[in-house]
Amino acid sequence: MRTLALIMSTFLMVAVMAGVALPTAEAQVVPTPTLTVFVFGETVGGKQVFSPSQILIPQVPVHLVVTFHNNDTMQHTFSMNDVNGTRWVNTSYVDPGLNVTVEFTVVSMTQVLLTNGTRFAPEAGANGILFYCIPHRDAGMTGQIVLASVPPAAAEKGILLRAYWIGIIGIGITLVWVGITYFVIKSSSRHFVDHSEHVRKGLP
């Protein structure tokens, strides 16, 4: 009986350790989403502008792929500086009618990661990360990368399925442990091993 109790105790401990390790094993790395956008450089009403002048991103981090198309009769660029004025993202001068694509990861609204692994703190605009055209920045040809407002997630109702099953398993393990403890105590007590004192005197 003691051997059976020891076997059951060992099995119970293994089950408990597996249950503790389960949430860790289920954890998965969520990949960074990619957003592809087109930005045009053009002249509207005699003024050089980006169209659109705002790139809305749904979240951070996000991998941003920007295709800049020069829809004008003069050269334009799509460029970004850090807070110290150093240029890190740049299409160089794009001739009329041509496209150039740049990509980078917006880790946060205060940090950008380039494809070569370089990180920098981007120059900020009024509402987000500033980008500009080198020859026409002073003329107002600027734009911003803006984090779109996301409504708060609705609170979950009820009990999470994982928590429910962990509770059920815990109750089951507790009952099994109580049963094993009972049989261990019973098998080790002299009152249950030696039955001579339970035999009524005067009877066969």
ABEGO torsion letter per residue (X at the ends): XAAAAAAAAAAAAAAAAAAAAAAAAABBBBBBBBBBBBBBBBBBGGBBBBOBABBBBABOBBBBBBBBBBABABBBBBBBBBAAGBBABBAEBBBBGBBBBBBBBBABAABBBBAAGBBBBBBBBAABBBBBBAAAAAAGBBBBBBBBBBBBBBBBBEBBAAAAAAAAAAAAAAAAAAAAAAAAAAAABAAAABAAAABBBGBX
